[in-house]
Amino acid sequence: MTSARRRRVIPLRGAPALSPRTTTPGSAVAVTVAAAVLTAGTVLLGCERGTSVGGGPPSPGPAKSGCPIALARAEAAVEQAEKANPATTGPTGGPTATTGRNIVYVAQTMTNPGVAGAANGVAEAARAIGWDLRVIDGQGTPDGIQAAFGQAITLRPSGIVIGGFDPDLTSQQVAKATAEHIPLVGWHAVGSPGPSKHPELFTNITTRVEDVARISAEWIIAHSHGHAGVVLFTDASIPFARTKSELIKKQLATCSGVKLLAEDNIPISDTSSRTPQAVSSLLSRFRDAWTHSVAINDVYFADAAPALRAARRKGGAAPFNIGAGDGDPSAFQRINSRQFQAATVPEPFSQQGWQILDEFNRAFSRKPASGYVAPVHISTAANSSGATTWDPPGYRAAYRKIWHR
């Protein structure tokens, strides 16, 4: 998110996003895409909107970890996820580059940093593979997205990217593109990575919600050495987010020394108005028993910071906060300056943009989708080197080697 307090556009990681915000009119944008400011969200089962559930502070426990097996597993997983050099950088094989292709990226809204970040990656990859690219901004409204998709079809492109919105919103356009044999590749278009039959996508590119939820919970277990009082911030109105929250809770429960103090259900659309008051209430209820927080999206911590600061909490002290998804520039800024966020599980936006073009190249070559899913990563002040996005090394060279060998 930018520092300006405009209404946020927040796509769920791995789930389609639709913004209530409109942008300056103008349907098409140049291949060079300006990075925007982002946010993202998620949820939990069984919570009524606007409620906070959970007992009081955890009972005092023994000094050593009550979950040695879970702690050892968490420490190993976190150590792997925090590495600056991931074990994989993308597919290791595939068809050489086809020629003379043109792609249209239909963006949910270019004011969303995730959507814009992926579009930047597609633009960079298009130059590397030698294709033409056009980006059309849906401006964050159903009518705008439908119009943008319709315009994309009239251009008769080789392929269309569904950039961060639910294909069901444009079911007529999807059906027409399919009838005209235009391959569709989704970016966060549906909840899971890989090919999709309903809606019909050659493939969808996103990280796995199971992996994101698991590693965020394991970071809390490892960081707390198996003793934590946790608050979970979520949005129970979104099914995908609800799944993520349930998975986080399940993983936290593997360590008996980690207690879930509260699940605070705040709709993503209301985070700026409701999170500060919720944080003040939580501080009053749990005081020093509240040691860690996890949120389905980094945006909650942008809005928690003023309340924590007003309570004279130190930015680099408890509660230690991790965002289970996205990794927008403002989250990195809070992490790097140690201002009320300790970690995030970021999405590799640019790498996913390159993967989008590689998947199209496979479709044009009548080959199956790659099946590649980027591994989860944890960014902290210790490993981000001051960056404001997660851009893993190696994938550009890997794709060039496939395309131009």
C-alpha positions as CSV (number, residue, x, y, z in Angstrom):
1,M,0.0,0.0,0.0
2,T,1.2,3.5,-0.5
3,S,1.6,5.8,2.4
4,A,-1.5,7.7,1.3
5,R,-4.6,6.4,3.1
6,R,-6.7,5.6,0.0
7,R,-9.1,2.7,0.1
8,R,-7.1,-0.5,-0.5
9,V,-7.3,-2.9,-3.3
10,I,-6.6,-6.3,-1.8
11,P,-6.4,-9.5,-3.8
12,L,-6.2,-12.8,-1.9
13,R,-3.1,-14.7,-2.6
14,G,-4.1,-17.6,-4.8
15,A,-7.7,-16.2,-5.1
16,P,-9.3,-13.9,-7.5
17,A,-9.5,-10.3,-6.5
18,L,-12.0,-7.5,-7.3
19,S,-11.5,-4.0,-6.1
20,P,-14.2,-1.6,-5.2
21,R,-11.9,1.2,-6.2
22,T,-11.9,2.8,-9.6
23,T,-8.9,4.4,-11.2
24,T,-8.4,7.2,-13.7
25,P,-10.1,6.3,-16.9
26,G,-8.0,4.9,-19.7
27,S,-8.4,1.3,-20.9
28,A,-4.9,0.5,-22.2
29,V,-1.5,1.0,-20.6
30,A,1.9,0.6,-22.2
31,V,4.0,-2.5,-22.0
32,T,6.1,-0.8,-19.3
33,V,3.9,-1.1,-16.2
34,A,4.3,1.1,-13.2
35,A,4.4,-0.8,-9.9
36,A,1.4,0.1,-7.8
37,V,0.7,-0.4,-4.1
38,L,-0.8,-3.5,-2.8
39,T,-2.5,-5.5,-0.2
40,A,-4.2,-8.8,0.1
41,G,-6.5,-10.7,2.4
42,T,-8.0,-13.9,3.9
43,V,-10.3,-15.4,6.5
44,L,-11.5,-18.0,9.1
45,L,-14.3,-20.5,9.5
46,G,-16.9,-20.2,12.2
47,C,-16.4,-16.5,13.1
48,E,-19.1,-14.0,12.9
49,R,-18.1,-10.8,11.1
50,G,-16.7,-8.3,13.4
51,T,-16.3,-10.6,16.4
52,S,-13.2,-11.7,18.2
53,V,-13.2,-15.1,19.9
54,G,-10.7,-16.8,22.2
55,G,-10.0,-17.3,25.8
56,G,-7.8,-15.4,28.2
57,P,-4.0,-15.4,28.4
58,P,-2.4,-18.8,28.2
59,S,-1.6,-20.7,31.3
60,P,2.0,-20.4,32.4
61,G,4.0,-23.3,31.0
62,P,7.4,-24.9,31.6
63,A,10.5,-23.1,30.6
64,K,11.4,-25.5,27.8
65,S,9.4,-26.2,24.8
66,G,6.4,-28.4,25.3
67,C,6.5,-29.5,21.6
68,P,10.1,-30.5,20.8
69,I,9.1,-32.5,17.7
70,A,6.9,-29.7,16.3
71,L,9.6,-27.1,17.1
72,A,12.3,-29.0,15.4
73,R,10.2,-29.5,12.3
74,A,9.2,-25.8,12.3
75,E,12.8,-24.6,12.7
76,A,13.9,-26.8,9.8
77,A,11.1,-25.5,7.6
78,V,11.7,-21.9,8.4
79,E,15.4,-22.2,7.8
80,Q,14.7,-23.5,4.4
81,A,12.1,-20.9,3.6
82,E,14.3,-18.0,4.6
83,K,17.1,-18.9,2.2
84,A,17.8,-16.2,-0.4
85,N,18.5,-18.8,-3.0
86,P,15.5,-21.2,-3.5
87,A,16.1,-24.8,-4.4
88,T,14.2,-24.4,-7.7
89,T,14.1,-21.4,-10.1
90,G,11.5,-22.7,-12.4
91,P,10.9,-25.5,-15.0
92,T,14.1,-27.3,-16.2
93,G,12.8,-28.0,-19.7
94,G,10.2,-27.0,-22.2
95,P,9.6,-26.0,-25.8
96,T,11.8,-23.4,-27.5
97,A,10.2,-20.0,-28.2
98,T,7.6,-19.7,-30.9
99,T,7.6,-16.5,-32.9
100,G,5.2,-13.8,-33.8
101,R,2.9,-14.0,-30.8
102,N,1.0,-11.2,-29.1
103,I,-0.4,-11.4,-25.6
104,V,-3.0,-9.2,-23.9
105,Y,-2.9,-8.9,-20.1
106,V,-6.3,-8.0,-18.7
107,A,-5.6,-6.5,-15.3
108,Q,-8.1,-6.3,-12.5
109,T,-6.7,-2.9,-11.7
110,M,-3.2,-1.6,-12.2
111,T,-3.4,0.2,-8.8
112,N,-3.0,-3.2,-7.2
113,P,0.7,-3.8,-6.7
114,G,0.4,-7.6,-7.1
115,V,-1.4,-7.3,-10.4
116,A,1.0,-4.6,-11.6
117,G,4.0,-6.5,-10.3
118,A,3.0,-9.6,-12.3
119,A,2.3,-7.4,-15.4
120,N,5.8,-6.0,-15.0
121,G,7.2,-9.5,-15.1
122,V,5.2,-10.4,-18.2
123,A,6.4,-7.2,-19.9
124,E,10.0,-8.1,-19.1
125,A,9.6,-11.7,-20.3
126,A,7.8,-10.5,-23.5
127,R,10.9,-8.5,-24.4
128,A,13.1,-11.5,-23.6
129,I,11.1,-14.0,-25.8
130,G,10.4,-11.5,-28.6
131,W,6.6,-11.2,-28.3
132,D,4.3,-8.2,-28.3
133,L,2.3,-7.3,-25.1
134,R,-0.6,-5.1,-24.4
135,V,-2.0,-4.4,-20.9
136,I,-5.6,-3.3,-20.5
137,D,-6.7,-2.0,-17.2
138,G,-10.1,-3.2,-15.9
139,Q,-10.0,-0.3,-13.3
140,G,-11.2,-2.5,-10.5
141,T,-14.9,-2.6,-11.4
142,P,-17.0,-5.4,-12.9
143,D,-18.0,-3.3,-15.8
144,G,-14.5,-2.1,-16.4
145,I,-13.1,-5.7,-16.3
146,Q,-15.7,-7.0,-18.6
147,A,-15.1,-4.2,-21.0
148,A,-11.3,-4.7,-20.9
149,F,-11.8,-8.5,-21.5
150,G,-14.1,-7.7,-24.4
151,Q,-11.6,-5.3,-25.9
152,A,-8.9,-8.0,-25.5
153,I,-10.9,-10.5,-27.6
154,T,-11.5,-8.0,-30.4
155,L,-7.7,-7.6,-30.7
156,R,-7.5,-11.3,-31.7
157,P,-4.4,-12.0,-29.6
158,S,-2.5,-15.2,-29.4
159,G,-3.4,-15.5,-25.7
160,I,-5.0,-13.6,-22.8
161,V,-3.9,-13.3,-19.2
162,I,-6.6,-13.1,-16.6
163,G,-4.8,-10.8,-14.2
164,G,-6.1,-11.1,-10.6
165,F,-9.9,-11.4,-11.0
166,D,-12.5,-14.1,-10.9
167,P,-13.1,-15.6,-14.4
168,D,-16.8,-16.1,-13.4
169,L,-17.1,-12.3,-13.5
170,T,-16.4,-12.5,-17.2
171,S,-18.0,-15.8,-18.0
172,Q,-19.4,-14.6,-21.3
173,Q,-16.0,-13.3,-22.4
174,V,-14.2,-16.5,-21.2
175,A,-16.7,-18.6,-23.2
176,K,-16.1,-16.5,-26.3
177,A,-12.3,-16.6,-26.0
178,T,-12.5,-20.4,-25.6
179,A,-14.8,-20.7,-28.7
180,E,-12.2,-18.7,-30.6
181,H,-9.4,-21.0,-29.4
182,I,-7.6,-18.2,-27.5
183,P,-5.6,-19.8,-24.7
184,L,-6.2,-18.3,-21.2
185,V,-3.6,-18.2,-18.4
186,G,-4.7,-17.0,-15.0
187,W,-2.7,-15.2,-12.4
188,H,-4.5,-15.6,-9.1
189,A,-7.6,-16.2,-11.1
190,V,-8.7,-19.3,-9.1
191,G,-7.7,-20.7,-5.7
192,S,-5.2,-23.4,-6.8
193,P,-2.3,-23.5,-9.2
194,G,-2.4,-25.5,-12.4
195,P,-4.9,-26.2,-15.2
196,S,-8.6,-25.5,-14.6
197,K,-11.6,-27.0,-16.4
198,H,-14.3,-24.7,-14.8
199,P,-13.4,-22.1,-15.7
200,E,-11.3,-23.3,-18.6
201,L,-7.8,-22.1,-18.1
202,F,-4.6,-23.6,-19.7
203,T,-3.2,-23.0,-16.2
204,N,-3.4,-20.7,-13.2
205,I,-0.3,-19.3,-11.5
206,T,-0.2,-18.8,-7.7
207,T,1.4,-20.2,-4.7
208,R,-0.3,-22.9,-2.7
209,V,-2.5,-21.7,0.2
210,E,-1.6,-24.8,2.2
211,D,2.1,-23.9,1.9
212,V,1.6,-20.3,2.8
213,A,-0.6,-21.1,5.8
214,R,1.8,-23.8,7.1
215,I,5.0,-21.8,6.9
216,S,3.5,-18.7,8.5
217,A,2.4,-20.8,11.5
218,E,5.7,-22.6,11.7
219,W,7.5,-19.3,11.7
220,I,5.6,-18.4,14.9
221,I,6.4,-21.8,16.5
222,A,10.1,-21.4,15.6
223,H,10.4,-17.7,16.5
224,S,8.8,-18.2,19.9
225,H,10.7,-21.4,20.6
226,G,7.4,-23.1,21.1
227,H,5.9,-20.6,23.5
228,A,3.5,-18.0,22.0
229,G,0.2,-16.2,22.6
230,V,-1.2,-15.6,19.1
231,V,-3.8,-13.3,17.6
232,L,-5.1,-14.2,14.1
233,F,-6.4,-11.4,11.9
234,T,-8.8,-12.6,9.2
235,D,-11.8,-11.9,7.0
236,A,-14.4,-14.6,7.4
237,S,-16.5,-13.3,4.4
238,I,-14.0,-14.7,1.9
239,P,-14.1,-18.5,1.4
240,F,-10.5,-18.7,0.3
241,A,-9.4,-16.7,3.3
242,R,-11.4,-18.8,5.6
243,T,-9.6,-21.9,4.3
244,K,-6.2,-20.2,4.9
245,S,-7.2,-19.2,8.5
246,E,-8.3,-22.8,9.3
247,L,-5.0,-24.1,8.0
248,I,-3.0,-21.7,10.1
249,K,-4.9,-22.7,13.2
250,K,-4.4,-26.3,12.5
251,Q,-0.6,-25.9,12.1
252,L,-0.4,-23.7,15.3
253,A,-2.2,-26.4,17.2
254,T,0.7,-28.9,16.5
255,C,2.6,-27.1,19.3
256,S,1.1,-27.3,22.7
257,G,3.0,-24.3,23.9
258,V,1.4,-22.1,21.3
259,K,-2.0,-20.7,22.4
260,L,-4.5,-19.0,20.1
261,L,-5.6,-16.0,22.2
262,A,-8.1,-14.6,19.6
263,E,-9.3,-14.7,16.1
264,D,-10.2,-11.2,15.1
265,N,-12.5,-11.1,12.1
266,I,-12.2,-7.8,10.3
267,P,-13.3,-7.5,6.7
268,I,-10.5,-6.4,4.4
269,S,-12.6,-3.4,3.3
270,D,-12.8,-2.2,6.9
271,T,-9.2,-2.7,8.0
272,S,-8.3,1.0,8.2
273,S,-11.3,1.9,10.3
274,R,-11.5,-1.1,12.6
275,T,-8.1,-2.6,13.1
276,P,-6.7,0.2,15.4
277,Q,-9.7,-0.1,17.7
278,A,-9.4,-3.9,17.7
279,V,-5.7,-3.8,18.5
280,S,-6.3,-1.4,21.4
281,S,-8.9,-3.8,22.8
282,L,-6.6,-6.8,22.3
283,L,-3.8,-5.1,24.2
284,S,-6.1,-4.3,27.0
285,R,-7.3,-8.0,27.2
286,F,-4.1,-9.8,26.8
287,R,-1.2,-7.4,27.6
288,D,2.1,-9.2,27.6
289,A,0.5,-12.6,26.9
290,W,0.1,-11.4,23.3
291,T,3.5,-12.2,21.8
292,H,2.8,-12.9,18.1
293,S,0.3,-12.2,15.4
294,V,-0.5,-13.7,12.0
295,A,-2.8,-12.1,9.4
296,I,-4.1,-13.4,6.1
297,N,-2.7,-10.2,4.6
298,D,-0.1,-7.7,5.4
299,V,-2.6,-4.8,5.3
300,Y,-3.7,-5.6,8.9
301,F,-0.3,-4.6,10.2
302,A,-0.3,-1.3,8.4
303,D,-3.4,-0.4,10.3
304,A,-2.3,-2.0,13.6
305,A,0.9,0.1,13.8
306,P,-0.7,3.3,15.0
307,A,-2.5,1.6,17.9
308,L,0.7,-0.3,18.9
309,R,2.7,2.9,18.7
310,A,0.1,4.8,20.8
311,A,0.3,2.0,23.4
312,R,4.1,2.7,23.5
313,R,5.0,-0.7,22.1
314,K,8.3,-0.8,20.3
315,G,8.3,-1.5,16.6
316,G,10.8,-4.3,16.9
317,A,9.3,-6.0,20.0
318,A,6.2,-8.1,20.8
319,P,3.8,-8.7,19.3
320,F,5.9,-10.1,16.5
321,N,3.8,-10.0,13.3
322,I,3.9,-12.1,10.2
323,G,1.7,-11.6,7.1
324,A,0.5,-14.9,5.6
325,G,0.5,-13.7,2.0
326,D,1.5,-11.2,-0.6
327,G,4.5,-9.2,0.4
328,D,3.6,-5.7,-0.9
329,P,6.2,-2.9,-0.8
330,S,4.8,-1.3,2.4
331,A,5.1,-4.7,4.2
332,F,8.8,-4.8,3.3
333,Q,9.3,-1.3,4.4
334,R,7.8,-2.1,7.8
335,I,9.9,-5.2,8.1
336,N,13.1,-3.6,7.1
337,S,12.6,-0.7,9.5
338,R,11.4,-3.0,12.2
339,Q,8.1,-1.1,12.6
340,F,5.5,-3.6,13.8
341,Q,6.0,-6.3,11.3
342,A,8.7,-9.0,11.6
343,A,8.1,-11.1,8.5
344,T,5.9,-11.8,5.5
345,V,5.4,-14.7,3.1
346,P,5.7,-12.9,-0.2
347,E,4.6,-13.8,-3.7
348,P,7.3,-13.6,-6.4
349,F,5.3,-11.4,-8.7
350,S,8.0,-10.9,-11.4
351,Q,8.9,-14.5,-11.5
352,Q,5.2,-15.4,-12.0
353,G,5.1,-12.9,-14.9
354,W,7.9,-14.9,-16.6
355,Q,6.1,-18.1,-15.9
356,I,2.9,-16.7,-17.5
357,L,4.7,-16.4,-20.9
358,D,6.4,-19.7,-20.5
359,E,3.0,-21.3,-20.0
360,F,1.7,-19.6,-23.1
361,N,4.7,-20.9,-25.1
362,R,3.8,-24.4,-24.0
363,A,0.2,-23.9,-25.0
364,F,1.2,-22.6,-28.5
365,S,3.5,-25.6,-28.8
366,R,0.7,-28.0,-27.9
367,K,2.6,-29.1,-24.8
368,P,1.0,-29.5,-21.3
369,A,1.4,-26.9,-18.6
370,S,4.7,-26.9,-16.7
371,G,3.2,-27.8,-13.3
372,Y,5.7,-25.5,-11.6
373,V,4.7,-23.8,-8.4
374,A,7.1,-21.3,-6.7
375,P,8.2,-22.5,-3.3
376,V,7.2,-20.4,-0.3
377,H,9.6,-17.9,1.0
378,I,9.8,-15.9,4.3
379,S,11.2,-12.4,4.1
380,T,12.6,-10.7,7.2
381,A,14.9,-7.8,7.9
382,A,17.8,-10.2,8.1
383,N,17.4,-11.7,4.6
384,S,15.7,-9.1,2.5
385,S,18.8,-6.9,2.0
386,G,16.6,-3.8,2.0
387,A,14.5,-5.0,-0.9
388,T,10.8,-4.1,-1.2
389,T,9.8,-7.2,-3.1
390,W,10.7,-10.9,-3.3
391,D,12.5,-11.4,-6.6
392,P,14.3,-14.8,-6.4
393,P,17.5,-15.2,-8.4
394,G,18.0,-17.5,-11.3
395,Y,14.6,-17.8,-13.0
396,R,15.4,-15.3,-15.8
397,A,18.4,-17.3,-17.0
398,A,16.5,-20.5,-16.6
399,Y,13.7,-19.4,-18.9
400,R,16.0,-17.9,-21.4
401,K,17.9,-21.2,-21.6
402,I,14.6,-23.0,-22.3
403,W,13.4,-20.5,-24.9
404,H,16.6,-19.9,-26.8
405,R,18.6,-23.0,-26.6
